[in-house]
Structure formats: structure tokens, C-alpha cells
Amino acid sequence: MRRVWFIRGLRKGVLTERENRVFNWSTSLEGSGEVKCPTDAIRNGWDSSKCIFCRRCYPSYKPTGDFRIAQVRRSESTFKRSFHLYPIDVGSCGGCNHELKLISSPQYDLTRFGIFFTNTPRHADAILVMGVVSPRMREALLRAYEAMPEPKLVIALGTCAASGRLFGDPVERYIGVDVMVPGCPPNPLTILDALIKAKGGKGV
Amino acid sequence: MGRGLCLYEEVLVREDCWPLSRGGERGYGDFRFSYGPSAGGLLESVGVDLLTSGELVKELTVDPGFKEREVKVKGKSLEDALLLVERINVPFSFSHSLAFSTAVEEAVDLEPPRGLKFSRIVALELERIRNHLFVIARLTEAASLGVPSYHLYYLVEEVNRVIDARCGHRYFVGSGGPLKMECNFADLRLGKVEEEFKEIFSGLQETRIFVDRLQDNGRLIETEWVTGPAARASGLKLDARKEWDSLPYSDLGFQVQVGEEGDALGRFIVRGEEVLESLRLISSASREAQGGSGEVPSSGEGEGLGRVESPSGDLAYYLRLNRGSVEEVALLPPSLLNLISFSLSMRGNVFTDFQFNWESFGIWISEVGVKFA
């Protein structure tokens, strides 16, 4: 095996998928009736940015399978061909970090869309924030944001970053958010769809 | 962290929980170098302080408090508390949920049905497989071995899809609870994952550039502060699956995987062997696994301790209930012990060993940076 890693790679062929999978409890919810929602996500309709997909509203509300639930307030077409992201964890449970890592897996392969990770905010087009803003990460977040060149986007990944809800302060309290990616945690397709739209594309 | 209610194995003490730093003498030419809290290569935010004279690491201190979250569980109902507990560390969501649920069941003296216990074993082992695949993928990525790392991430995603299909959520969130298991593990087969993993695992053990980065890296001399695969790789036969009888592992012929080397290579090998053992356990346990949902008294009182072998080691919750609400809670997360061991094991290593050694412990900061309120 030691001589043939690249042959194994060739032998496995293309693993990237053309068809999108459906992961139910991180897609949009539809339904009606009185429910006891612990985060007030269901009140006069469903607010995706507050939903933690805890299933307490089931069966009054059910997942539709539509993973395109990101809210894109501003996109930047300058990044259409090359979009570099600086992820920063300001107080996450590790779930968003895990799912973000998996958009690199062969099933999704973010690089085919011209999306890459960078290790420094100096080279970043967008800062991708995960978790509620903990007191000691506030300065690191603001300094990373300041270090980024213009134009730049702020992406709040997951319900904690988007609305705080169960654990604390959302990102919006400290810097303006351009893209909100709901989910607890958001699944890789939702993340990928949001990133493509953020750089001016049509999504997955 | 800090002064609070500390859970040490089965002892509760009110003091400064766990020493993460033992200081460090600064000699001629030594200087301190800070890394983090947000830095490329790290999956989570963590502060690292190194005492060095150049390439050699003389002392290393880890500060897991940058992303500390306040978890407000006290006074909450069990249902609301569980909502928070399973989000303390989502990659180990089922382990946290199960340890908490077991503590509840002990506090109010409830015994889950046997089929439900087997269902818990399957879920716990699926979480372990996913985690170990992820840790090994991170190790291969650090060595710039693109093919195995991408193929391992492929397997991680496949396991996530199995969990989603069987339990409705990719991380078991909302699937477990006291006397509750909402998963269907009937006819669960993971033959393709096993076949692919065996090929990658044996290939990595023959890949010199990979083995060289791990061998003698982060060898544990002091094994006082260690748990999980890191402990077992140092020859310690510690495993809550053997020591704690809340789940019927003994009926499945479970074997603890132990190594002797105590370095990052040993930890990698133990994790690989544990993946294969977990696959075997799942194939046996899934035959008897049954979901279910039982009633927990809404005004239950008492105290209980729940302990599980999470993917990174011994995870325990102490819980005191008053009229069905959480009055007191304490958590022993495995990542805290492993952080101490990691810090000690870095002494005498060089900078470039850092990432391999760090990943080999499988530490999640999210379960350490937690303050209950």
C-alpha cells in the first residue's frame, strides 16, 4: 500500500456526488398549530435563524427536506472564481466545526466551486463565525475582522452564531452579518449552498 | 473551570478544578511563545503558551477558557436541561446525553429495558467510530497524505448519513434521553465502512512518512492524568465499558484494546483497533437493539452518577434532582484530563510535533470550556 496511495485514489474514481442528499432535521420546517418551542423559533411562522431542530414541534411541524435555508443579505460577485474563508470559533459546541470540515469531504468537495480555507484573516474574503460570542473571544473576533481586506463578508454559521438562542450572544451584536446559515448544526449542503450564494452564485 | 464543584472520578470536591499548568522555570535564552486562540490548523479556539529556547518545547500550557460558555441548567426541567447537555459537545452529543440520562435514571431509581440498552451501545459505538475516523483523518491531513485523509473524511460522512437515517439527526441530537431511544438499528450493516477502513488502516501503518511523524511523538511518561484511547495506548486497561455495568458490554464479549508505546503512533493504532472492535460490537448489539420511550416521574428527587466511555474516554455526570428539576450538576469531561496529559507529553518535543500530538489525543475544547449555572 505504501507505494500506491495515489493509485488507490485513482482506483476509487470520482466520489463527488451529483445528486443532493436530504438530511431531514436540518431542513426547513412546515406545519401549523400550537407548539412549545424552546427558542421561540415558531411564532407566527417558522424563523430558521432561531431553530435548533430539537423536534419538539413534531408532528405539528415537519421537515420539508429543503436544505436551502440560508439568508443571504449581501453577496459579493468579486469572489465568484476564488473565495477564501477564515473560520473562527467564538464559542461553539464543535458541531459546526465538524460539519464545516465535512464540506471538504469527497462527497461535497468545496474546491470545485472555487471555495478554499485560509489560515489568516489577512488573506480572507469572508470570516465564518461559529458559536455564541464568548467574552474572551470577542477581541479575537473583532481583531480578525479588522485584519481582513475590503471587500469582505461576514457569515454566521449555525443557530448560535445567527441568533444566540440557548447559549448567549449572537455575532450580530458585535459585527454586521451578511449571510446567516441556520442549523444546529447546519448540514454540509446548507453550508455549501450558502457559500456559493455569498459569492454571487445560484447555490447548489 | 476555576473554583466550583469538581467531579473527580467518583468524588465531588469544591475547589479549583484540575491543574492545567505546573509553571515552568525560565532558563537562559528561553522565551515564551503564544499560539491561538484562533489560528490556522486548529479546529477550535484554544490558547497555547510555549516555553522554548528555539525549536525545543520545554513547557507547554493550554488555556481552554477562551470559548467558555455558560450552560444554564440549574432549576430547569430534565427535558430542558437535556436540550443543553446534548449541545455541550455535539461530536460527543450521544455520550453526554447518555451519561446525563444514566445519572437521572440512577437518581430516580429507574431501570431501562434490555433492548434499549443494546440500542444505546450501538449509538455509542457509532459515535466512537465516527470520532476515531475523524481523528485519524486529521492525523493524515497533518502529514499531507491527501488520499487517505479524503477517503477517511468520506467514511466520516458515510457514518454521519447512517446515523441520520437511523436516528433522524446526524449527531443524535434529540434521539436519546432518560428511558428514551428514538433510533431504529434493525439490520444495520457497516460492511463497506469496515472494508474500506481496514485497507486504509493497514496502508497507513506501512507508510513510513506517516509513522515517522507519530513515533516517539508525545510519549506519555506520567499517566496520572489520562483517559480513553490515550490511556489504553500507554498500557492502562481503563475503559468504562468494562468497569461500569450500566450497559451489557460483557454480553457481547467486548475486548479492551491496549497498546504499550504511549506515543502518538500508539494512540493512532489503538483508535484503529477500536474502530474494528466497535464495528463488531454493533453487528452483535444491533440484533437485540430496540428503541423506546418510557415515563420519568415529573417530581423525581435524588442524586445519581452517570458514566460512559465516550470516544475520548471516561465521561461522567453527577446530578442532584429536586422535584423533577436539576438542582446541582457536575461534569467530568475526558478532554480535560487529556489536555493535562497533552501538555505534559509535549515537553521535550519540537514545534513541528505539535499538530500530530494534539490531534492524536482527540481533544474537544467545547466540553472543557463549560460553566454550569
Contacts between the chains, C-beta under 8 A, distances in Angstrom:
chain1	res1	chain2	res2	distance
A	1	B	199	7.4
A	1	B	202	6.5
A	1	B	203	3.3
A	1	B	206	5.4
A	1	B	207	7.3
A	2	B	203	6.9
A	2	B	206	4.4
A	2	B	207	4.8
A	2	B	208	6.6
A	5	B	145	6.7
A	5	B	147	4.4
A	5	B	148	6.5
A	5	B	203	7.0
A	5	B	207	7.3
A	6	B	147	6.3
A	8	B	147	5.8
A	8	B	151	7.6
A	8	B	199	7.7
A	8	B	203	7.4
A	9	B	146	7.5
A	9	B	147	4.1
A	9	B	150	7.9
A	9	B	151	7.8
A	12	B	151	6.9
A	15	B	154	5.8
A	21	B	161	6.8
A	23	B	161	7.9
A	23	B	164	5.1
A	23	B	170	6.0
A	24	B	164	7.4
A	24	B	168	6.2
A	25	B	168	5.5
A	25	B	169	4.9
A	25	B	173	7.8
A	25	B	174	7.2
A	26	B	169	7.8
A	26	B	170	7.4
A	38	B	80	6.5
A	38	B	83	6.0
A	52	B	83	7.5
A	52	B	87	7.6
A	53	B	169	7.3
A	53	B	173	7.3
A	53	B	174	7.6
A	54	B	83	6.0
A	54	B	173	7.3
A	54	B	174	5.5
A	55	B	168	7.2
A	55	B	169	7.9
A	55	B	174	4.5
A	88	B	38	4.9
A	88	B	45	7.2
A	89	B	38	7.2
A	89	B	43	7.7
A	89	B	44	5.0
A	89	B	45	4.5
A	89	B	67	6.1
A	90	B	45	6.9
A	90	B	67	6.5
A	91	B	67	4.5
A	91	B	68	7.5
A	91	B	69	5.2
A	91	B	369	7.8
A	92	B	44	7.2
A	92	B	67	7.1
A	92	B	366	6.3
A	93	B	87	4.9
A	93	B	88	6.4
A	93	B	89	5.9
A	93	B	90	4.5
A	93	B	366	5.0
A	94	B	43	7.8
A	94	B	44	6.5
A	94	B	89	5.3
A	94	B	90	5.4
A	94	B	91	4.9
A	94	B	364	5.2
A	94	B	365	7.9
A	94	B	366	4.2
A	94	B	367	7.8
A	95	B	87	7.5
A	95	B	90	3.0
A	95	B	91	6.8
A	95	B	93	7.6
A	95	B	171	5.9
A	97	B	43	5.2
A	97	B	44	6.0
A	98	B	90	6.9
A	98	B	91	5.2
A	98	B	134	7.4
A	98	B	171	7.8
A	99	B	170	7.8
A	101	B	43	7.0
A	101	B	134	7.8
A	101	B	153	7.3
A	102	B	153	6.5
A	102	B	156	6.6
A	102	B	157	5.4
A	102	B	160	7.2
A	104	B	150	7.7
A	104	B	153	6.4
A	105	B	150	7.0
A	105	B	153	3.9
A	105	B	154	5.5
A	105	B	156	6.8
A	105	B	157	4.6
A	106	B	150	5.3
A	106	B	151	7.5
A	106	B	153	7.1
A	106	B	154	4.8
A	107	B	154	6.5
A	107	B	157	5.2
A	108	B	157	7.9
A	118	B	40	7.5
A	119	B	39	7.3
A	119	B	40	2.3
A	119	B	41	6.6
A	120	B	40	6.5
A	131	B	67	6.5
A	131	B	69	7.7
A	132	B	69	6.5
A	134	B	66	6.9
A	134	B	67	5.0
A	134	B	68	5.6
A	134	B	69	6.1
A	134	B	369	7.6
A	135	B	68	7.9
A	136	B	37	7.5
A	136	B	65	6.4
A	136	B	66	4.6
A	136	B	67	7.5
A	136	B	68	6.9
A	137	B	37	6.7
A	137	B	38	7.6
A	137	B	45	6.0
A	137	B	66	5.5
A	137	B	67	5.6
A	140	B	37	5.6
A	140	B	38	5.0
A	140	B	45	7.1
A	140	B	66	7.3
A	144	B	38	6.3
A	166	B	83	6.9
A	166	B	84	6.1
A	166	B	87	6.5
A	167	B	69	5.1
A	167	B	70	7.3
A	167	B	71	7.2
A	167	B	84	7.8
A	167	B	87	7.6
A	168	B	69	6.5
A	168	B	70	6.8
A	184	B	87	7.3
A	184	B	173	7.0
A	185	B	90	6.3
A	185	B	171	7.2
A	187	B	170	6.5
A	188	B	157	7.5
